[in-house]
Amino acid sequence: VFKMKAPALPSSLLLYNSLLARGFKIFLLTGRNESLRNGTVHNLFQAGYKGWAGLIMRGESDQGTSAGVYKPKKRGELVKKGYRLWGSV
């Protein structure tokens, strides 16, 4: 992230673009801290990940929370907003 040069895995990017082409709204959920947003967004664009509906990152209130608690909580928040989750990679 700091070097902003992390390449996309070809199969992941292919799946991503295939889902976008089919009209799915894609939310990216990461355990990275909010302080890394600019570098993360830059890296995502450079790697070819464009057109996502949202990037969810750890805020201050999420610090110290395990991924097993943090990520289901954030997915639940999307469901409460009316989104139907079709999968998680």
N, CA, C and O atoms as a GROMACS GRO file, in nm:
protein
  356
    1VAL      N    1   0.083  -0.120   0.000
    1VAL     CA    2   0.000   0.000   0.000
    1VAL      C    3   0.087   0.125   0.000
    1VAL      O    4   0.060   0.219  -0.074
    2PHE      N    5   0.191   0.126   0.084
    2PHE     CA    6   0.274   0.245   0.095
    2PHE      C    7   0.344   0.277  -0.036
    2PHE      O    8   0.360   0.395  -0.070
    3LYS      N    9   0.385   0.175  -0.111
    3LYS     CA   10   0.450   0.198  -0.240
    3LYS      C   11   0.348   0.221  -0.350
    3LYS      O   12   0.381   0.269  -0.458
    4MET      N   13   0.223   0.186  -0.322
    4MET     CA   14   0.111   0.201  -0.416
    4MET      C   15   0.139   0.130  -0.548
    4MET      O   16   0.111   0.184  -0.655
    5LYS      N   17   0.194   0.007  -0.540
    5LYS     CA   18   0.227  -0.068  -0.660
    5LYS      C   19   0.179  -0.213  -0.653
    5LYS      O   20   0.230  -0.297  -0.727
    6ALA      N   21   0.084  -0.244  -0.567
    6ALA     CA   22   0.038  -0.382  -0.554
    6ALA      C   23  -0.045  -0.419  -0.677
    6ALA      O   24  -0.149  -0.358  -0.701
    7PRO      N   25  -0.002  -0.518  -0.754
    7PRO     CA   26  -0.077  -0.556  -0.875
    7PRO      C   27  -0.201  -0.639  -0.840
    7PRO      O   28  -0.208  -0.701  -0.734
    8ALA      N   29  -0.295  -0.638  -0.931
    8ALA     CA   30  -0.415  -0.720  -0.914
    8ALA      C   31  -0.384  -0.864  -0.953
    8ALA      O   32  -0.302  -0.889  -1.041
    9LEU      N   33  -0.448  -0.958  -0.886
    9LEU     CA   34  -0.442  -1.097  -0.930
    9LEU      C   35  -0.530  -1.106  -1.054
    9LEU      O   36  -0.647  -1.068  -1.049
   10PRO      N   37  -0.478  -1.156  -1.166
   10PRO     CA   38  -0.557  -1.157  -1.290
   10PRO      C   39  -0.694  -1.222  -1.276
   10PRO      O   40  -0.792  -1.169  -1.328
   11SER      N   41  -0.702  -1.334  -1.207
   11SER     CA   42  -0.832  -1.402  -1.194
   11SER      C   43  -0.930  -1.320  -1.109
   11SER      O   44  -1.050  -1.320  -1.135
   12SER      N   45  -0.879  -1.250  -1.009
   12SER     CA   46  -0.964  -1.165  -0.925
   12SER      C   47  -1.018  -1.047  -1.004
   12SER      O   48  -1.136  -1.013  -0.993
   13LEU      N   49  -0.932  -0.985  -1.083
   13LEU     CA   50  -0.975  -0.871  -1.163
   13LEU      C   51  -1.075  -0.914  -1.270
   13LEU      O   52  -1.169  -0.841  -1.301
   14LEU      N   53  -1.055  -1.032  -1.326
   14LEU     CA   54  -1.148  -1.085  -1.425
   14LEU      C   55  -1.286  -1.106  -1.362
   14LEU      O   56  -1.388  -1.068  -1.421
   15LEU      N   57  -1.291  -1.166  -1.245
   15LEU     CA   58  -1.417  -1.185  -1.173
   15LEU      C   59  -1.481  -1.051  -1.141
   15LEU      O   60  -1.601  -1.032  -1.161
   16TYR      N   61  -1.402  -0.958  -1.091
   16TYR     CA   62  -1.450  -0.824  -1.056
   16TYR      C   63  -1.517  -0.758  -1.177
   16TYR      O   64  -1.631  -0.711  -1.167
   17ASN      N   65  -1.447  -0.756  -1.290
   17ASN     CA   66  -1.501  -0.691  -1.409
   17ASN      C   67  -1.623  -0.764  -1.465
   17ASN      O   68  -1.714  -0.702  -1.519
   18SER      N   69  -1.625  -0.895  -1.451
   18SER     CA   70  -1.740  -0.974  -1.495
   18SER      C   71  -1.864  -0.939  -1.413
   18SER      O   72  -1.973  -0.925  -1.468
   19LEU      N   73  -1.846  -0.925  -1.283
   19LEU     CA   74  -1.959  -0.889  -1.196
   19LEU      C   75  -2.008  -0.747  -1.225
   19LEU      O   76  -2.128  -0.722  -1.228
   20LEU      N   77  -1.915  -0.655  -1.247
   20LEU     CA   78  -1.954  -0.518  -1.282
   20LEU      C   79  -2.035  -0.516  -1.411
   20LEU      O   80  -2.137  -0.449  -1.421
   21ALA      N   81  -1.988  -0.592  -1.510
   21ALA     CA   82  -2.056  -0.596  -1.640
   21ALA      C   83  -2.197  -0.653  -1.628
   21ALA      O   84  -2.284  -0.622  -1.710
   22ARG      N   85  -2.220  -0.734  -1.527
   22ARG     CA   86  -2.353  -0.792  -1.504
   22ARG      C   87  -2.440  -0.703  -1.416
   22ARG      O   88  -2.553  -0.740  -1.383
   23GLY      N   89  -2.388  -0.587  -1.379
   23GLY     CA   90  -2.468  -0.490  -1.305
   23GLY      C   91  -2.461  -0.499  -1.153
   23GLY      O   92  -2.537  -0.431  -1.084
   24PHE      N   93  -2.371  -0.580  -1.101
   24PHE     CA   94  -2.357  -0.588  -0.956
   24PHE      C   95  -2.293  -0.462  -0.902
   24PHE      O   96  -2.203  -0.405  -0.964
   25LYS      N   97  -2.339  -0.418  -0.786
   25LYS     CA   98  -2.272  -0.309  -0.713
   25LYS      C   99  -2.171  -0.375  -0.621
   25LYS      O  100  -2.206  -0.461  -0.541
   26ILE      N  101  -2.048  -0.335  -0.633
   26ILE     CA  102  -1.941  -0.400  -0.557
   26ILE      C  103  -1.890  -0.307  -0.449
   26ILE      O  104  -1.854  -0.192  -0.474
   27PHE      N  105  -1.888  -0.360  -0.328
   27PHE     CA  106  -1.830  -0.291  -0.213
   27PHE      C  107  -1.703  -0.363  -0.175
   27PHE      O  108  -1.701  -0.486  -0.162
   28LEU      N  109  -1.598  -0.288  -0.157
   28LEU     CA  110  -1.470  -0.345  -0.114
   28LEU      C  111  -1.459  -0.326   0.036
   28LEU      O  112  -1.466  -0.214   0.085
   29LEU      N  113  -1.441  -0.434   0.107
   29LEU     CA  114  -1.433  -0.433   0.253
   29LEU      C  115  -1.294  -0.480   0.292
   29LEU      O  116  -1.256  -0.594   0.264
   30THR      N  117  -1.220  -0.394   0.358
   30THR     CA  118  -1.083  -0.426   0.395
   30THR      C  119  -1.060  -0.400   0.543
   30THR      O  120  -1.130  -0.321   0.606
   31GLY      N  121  -0.964  -0.467   0.596
   31GLY     CA  122  -0.923  -0.445   0.735
   31GLY      C  123  -0.823  -0.333   0.750
   31GLY      O  124  -0.777  -0.305   0.860
   32ARG      N  125  -0.789  -0.269   0.640
   32ARG     CA  126  -0.693  -0.158   0.647
   32ARG      C  127  -0.754  -0.039   0.720
   32ARG      O  128  -0.875  -0.017   0.718
   33ASN      N  129  -0.667   0.037   0.782
   33ASN     CA  130  -0.710   0.156   0.855
   33ASN      C  131  -0.751   0.266   0.759
   33ASN      O  132  -0.697   0.279   0.649
   34GLU      N  133  -0.847   0.346   0.802
   34GLU     CA  134  -0.896   0.460   0.724
   34GLU      C  135  -0.782   0.554   0.685
   34GLU      O  136  -0.789   0.619   0.580
   35SER      N  137  -0.678   0.563   0.767
   35SER     CA  138  -0.565   0.651   0.737
   35SER      C  139  -0.493   0.611   0.609
   35SER      O  140  -0.415   0.690   0.555
   36LEU      N  141  -0.517   0.491   0.560
   36LEU     CA  142  -0.453   0.442   0.437
   36LEU      C  143  -0.542   0.457   0.314
   36LEU      O  144  -0.510   0.404   0.208
   37ARG      N  145  -0.654   0.528   0.328
   37ARG     CA  146  -0.752   0.538   0.219
   37ARG      C  147  -0.691   0.591   0.089
   37ARG      O  148  -0.708   0.529  -0.016
   38ASN      N  149  -0.621   0.703   0.093
   38ASN     CA  150  -0.571   0.762  -0.031
   38ASN      C  151  -0.480   0.666  -0.107
   38ASN      O  152  -0.496   0.648  -0.228
   39GLY      N  153  -0.387   0.604  -0.038
   39GLY     CA  154  -0.298   0.508  -0.102
   39GLY      C  155  -0.372   0.385  -0.152
   39GLY      O  156  -0.340   0.332  -0.258
   40THR      N  157  -0.470   0.341  -0.077
   40THR     CA  158  -0.549   0.224  -0.116
   40THR      C  159  -0.630   0.253  -0.242
   40THR      O  160  -0.633   0.172  -0.334
   41VAL      N  161  -0.696   0.368  -0.245
   41VAL     CA  162  -0.775   0.406  -0.363
   41VAL      C  163  -0.684   0.419  -0.485
   41VAL      O  164  -0.718   0.370  -0.593
   42HIS      N  165  -0.571   0.484  -0.468
   42HIS     CA  166  -0.476   0.499  -0.579
   42HIS      C  167  -0.434   0.362  -0.631
   42HIS      O  168  -0.434   0.337  -0.752
   43ASN      N  169  -0.398   0.273  -0.540
   43ASN     CA  170  -0.353   0.140  -0.579
   43ASN      C  171  -0.465   0.062  -0.649
   43ASN      O  172  -0.440  -0.006  -0.748
   44LEU      N  173  -0.587   0.072  -0.598
   44LEU     CA  174  -0.699   0.002  -0.662
   44LEU      C  175  -0.718   0.050  -0.805
   44LEU      O  176  -0.736  -0.031  -0.896
   45PHE      N  177  -0.714   0.180  -0.826
   45PHE     CA  178  -0.730   0.234  -0.961
   45PHE      C  179  -0.616   0.190  -1.052
   45PHE      O  180  -0.638   0.150  -1.166
   46GLN      N  181  -0.494   0.197  -1.002
   46GLN     CA  182  -0.378   0.156  -1.081
   46GLN      C  183  -0.385   0.008  -1.118
   46GLN      O  184  -0.340  -0.031  -1.226
   47ALA      N  185  -0.441  -0.073  -1.030
   47ALA     CA  186  -0.451  -0.217  -1.055
   47ALA      C  187  -0.571  -0.253  -1.143
   47ALA      O  188  -0.585  -0.368  -1.185
   48GLY      N  189  -0.657  -0.155  -1.172
   48GLY     CA  190  -0.770  -0.179  -1.261
   48GLY      C  191  -0.905  -0.192  -1.194
   48GLY      O  192  -1.005  -0.218  -1.260
   49TYR      N  193  -0.909  -0.173  -1.063
   49TYR     CA  194  -1.035  -0.183  -0.990
   49TYR      C  195  -1.103  -0.046  -0.989
   49TYR      O  196  -1.071   0.041  -0.909
   50LYS      N  197  -1.197  -0.030  -1.082
   50LYS     CA  198  -1.269   0.096  -1.095
   50LYS      C  199  -1.418   0.067  -1.096
   50LYS      O  200  -1.460  -0.044  -1.128
   51GLY      N  201  -1.497   0.165  -1.060
   51GLY     CA  202  -1.641   0.150  -1.068
   51GLY      C  203  -1.707   0.086  -0.947
   51GLY      O  204  -1.826   0.054  -0.951
   52TRP      N  205  -1.632   0.067  -0.839
   52TRP     CA  206  -1.692   0.007  -0.719
   52TRP      C  207  -1.785   0.106  -0.652
   52TRP      O  208  -1.770   0.227  -0.666
   53ALA      N  209  -1.881   0.052  -0.579
   53ALA     CA  210  -1.983   0.135  -0.513
   53ALA      C  211  -1.936   0.192  -0.381
   53ALA      O  212  -1.987   0.295  -0.336
   54GLY      N  213  -1.839   0.128  -0.318
   54GLY     CA  214  -1.790   0.177  -0.190
   54GLY      C  215  -1.666   0.103  -0.144
   54GLY      O  216  -1.643  -0.012  -0.179
   55LEU      N  217  -1.587   0.173  -0.066
   55LEU     CA  218  -1.467   0.116  -0.003
   55LEU      C  219  -1.484   0.132   0.147
   55LEU      O  220  -1.486   0.244   0.198
   56ILE      N  221  -1.496   0.021   0.216
   56ILE     CA  222  -1.518   0.022   0.360
   56ILE      C  223  -1.387  -0.011   0.430
   56ILE      O  224  -1.328  -0.117   0.407
   57MET      N  225  -1.343   0.082   0.515
   57MET     CA  226  -1.215   0.066   0.586
   57MET      C  227  -1.237   0.083   0.735
   57MET      O  228  -1.339   0.138   0.778
   58ARG      N  229  -1.142   0.036   0.813
   58ARG     CA  230  -1.153   0.044   0.959
   58ARG      C  231  -1.143   0.188   1.007
   58ARG      O  232  -1.047   0.259   0.978
   59GLY      N  233  -1.243   0.229   1.082
   59GLY     CA  234  -1.240   0.359   1.148
   59GLY      C  235  -1.184   0.343   1.289
   59GLY      O  236  -1.146   0.233   1.329
   60GLU      N  237  -1.180   0.452   1.362
   60GLU     CA  238  -1.127   0.449   1.499
   60GLU      C  239  -1.204   0.351   1.587
   60GLU      O  240  -1.143   0.281   1.668
   61SER      N  241  -1.335   0.346   1.572
   61SER     CA  242  -1.415   0.258   1.657
   61SER      C  243  -1.394   0.110   1.625
   61SER      O  244  -1.432   0.023   1.704
   62ASP      N  245  -1.334   0.081   1.511
   62ASP     CA  246  -1.310  -0.057   1.470
   62ASP      C  247  -1.171  -0.109   1.508
   62ASP      O  248  -1.142  -0.227   1.492
   63GLN      N  249  -1.086  -0.020   1.558
   63GLN     CA  250  -0.950  -0.060   1.592
   63GLN      C  251  -0.953  -0.167   1.701
   63GLN      O  252  -1.029  -0.157   1.797
   64GLY      N  253  -0.870  -0.267   1.685
   64GLY     CA  254  -0.859  -0.373   1.784
   64GLY      C  255  -0.965  -0.481   1.772
   64GLY      O  256  -0.963  -0.579   1.846
   65THR      N  257  -1.057  -0.464   1.678
   65THR     CA  258  -1.161  -0.564   1.656
   65THR      C  259  -1.108  -0.669   1.558
   65THR      O  260  -1.048  -0.634   1.457
   66SER      N  261  -1.129  -0.794   1.588
   66SER     CA  262  -1.082  -0.900   1.499
   66SER      C  263  -1.159  -0.896   1.367
   66SER      O  264  -1.272  -0.846   1.361
   67ALA      N  265  -1.097  -0.948   1.262
   67ALA     CA  266  -1.163  -0.953   1.132
   67ALA      C  267  -1.291  -1.034   1.139
   67ALA      O  268  -1.388  -1.006   1.069
   68GLY      N  269  -1.292  -1.137   1.225
   68GLY     CA  270  -1.410  -1.222   1.240
   68GLY      C  271  -1.529  -1.151   1.301
   68GLY      O  272  -1.642  -1.198   1.290
   69VAL      N  273  -1.505  -1.038   1.364
   69VAL     CA  274  -1.613  -0.956   1.421
   69VAL      C  275  -1.638  -0.835   1.331
   69VAL      O  276  -1.753  -0.802   1.301
   70TYR      N  277  -1.530  -0.770   1.289
   70TYR     CA  278  -1.538  -0.646   1.210
   70TYR      C  279  -1.609  -0.666   1.076
   70TYR      O  280  -1.702  -0.592   1.044
   71LYS      N  281  -1.566  -0.764   0.998
   71LYS     CA  282  -1.621  -0.779   0.863
   71LYS      C  283  -1.768  -0.821   0.863
   71LYS      O  284  -1.846  -0.764   0.786
   72PRO      N  285  -1.810  -0.917   0.944
   72PRO     CA  286  -1.955  -0.947   0.948
   72PRO      C  287  -2.039  -0.827   0.991
   72PRO      O  288  -2.150  -0.807   0.942
   73LYS      N  289  -1.986  -0.747   1.083
   73LYS     CA  290  -2.057  -0.627   1.128
   73LYS      C  291  -2.077  -0.531   1.010
   73LYS      O  292  -2.187  -0.479   0.991
   74LYS      N  293  -1.973  -0.509   0.932
   74LYS     CA  294  -1.982  -0.417   0.819
   74LYS      C  295  -2.073  -0.472   0.710
   74LYS      O  296  -2.147  -0.396   0.646
   75ARG      N  297  -2.069  -0.603   0.687
   75ARG     CA  298  -2.161  -0.663   0.590
   75ARG      C  299  -2.306  -0.647   0.637
   75ARG      O  300  -2.396  -0.621   0.558
   76GLY      N  301  -2.327  -0.663   0.767
   76GLY     CA  302  -2.460  -0.644   0.824
   76GLY      C  303  -2.511  -0.502   0.805
   76GLY      O  304  -2.630  -0.481   0.782
   77GLU      N  305  -2.421  -0.405   0.814
   77GLU     CA  306  -2.460  -0.265   0.792
   77GLU      C  307  -2.506  -0.244   0.649
   77GLU      O  308  -2.598  -0.166   0.624
   78LEU      N  309  -2.441  -0.311   0.554
   78LEU     CA  310  -2.484  -0.300   0.414
   78LEU      C  311  -2.624  -0.360   0.396
   78LEU      O  312  -2.707  -0.303   0.324
   79VAL      N  313  -2.649  -0.472   0.460
   79VAL     CA  314  -2.782  -0.535   0.452
   79VAL      C  315  -2.888  -0.442   0.511
   79VAL      O  316  -2.996  -0.429   0.454
   80LYS      N  317  -2.857  -0.378   0.623
   80LYS     CA  318  -2.952  -0.284   0.684
   80LYS      C  319  -2.982  -0.166   0.593
   80LYS      O  320  -3.089  -0.106   0.602
   81LYS      N  321  -2.888  -0.133   0.505
   81LYS     CA  322  -2.909  -0.024   0.410
   81LYS      C  323  -2.988  -0.070   0.288
   81LYS      O  324  -3.018   0.009   0.199
   82GLY      N  325  -3.023  -0.199   0.285
   82GLY     CA  326  -3.106  -0.249   0.176
   82GLY      C  327  -3.034  -0.328   0.069
   82GLY      O  328  -3.096  -0.369  -0.029
   83TYR      N  329  -2.906  -0.350   0.085
   83TYR     CA  330  -2.832  -0.428  -0.014
   83TYR      C  331  -2.848  -0.576   0.013
   83TYR      O  332  -2.856  -0.619   0.128
   84ARG      N  333  -2.853  -0.655  -0.093
   84ARG     CA  334  -2.855  -0.800  -0.081
   84ARG      C  335  -2.714  -0.849  -0.115
   84ARG      O  336  -2.662  -0.817  -0.222
   85LEU      N  337  -2.656  -0.923  -0.026
   85LEU     CA  338  -2.520  -0.973  -0.048
   85LEU      C  339  -2.527  -1.106  -0.123
   85LEU      O  340  -2.593  -1.200  -0.081
   86TRP      N  341  -2.456  -1.110  -0.235
   86TRP     CA  342  -2.455  -1.231  -0.317
   86TRP      C  343  -2.329  -1.313  -0.296
   86TRP      O  344  -2.325  -1.430  -0.333
   87GLY      N  345  -2.228  -1.254  -0.237
   87GLY     CA  346  -2.105  -1.329  -0.216
   87GLY      C  347  -1.998  -1.243  -0.152
   87GLY      O  348  -2.012  -1.121  -0.139
   88SER      N  349  -1.894  -1.310  -0.112
   88SER     CA  350  -1.781  -1.244  -0.048
   88SER      C  351  -1.654  -1.317  -0.091
   88SER      O  352  -1.646  -1.440  -0.082
   89VAL      N  353  -1.557  -1.241  -0.138
   89VAL     CA  354  -1.432  -1.301  -0.184
   89VAL      C  355  -1.319  -1.250  -0.099
   89VAL      O  356  -1.204  -1.287  -0.119
   0.00000   0.00000   0.00000
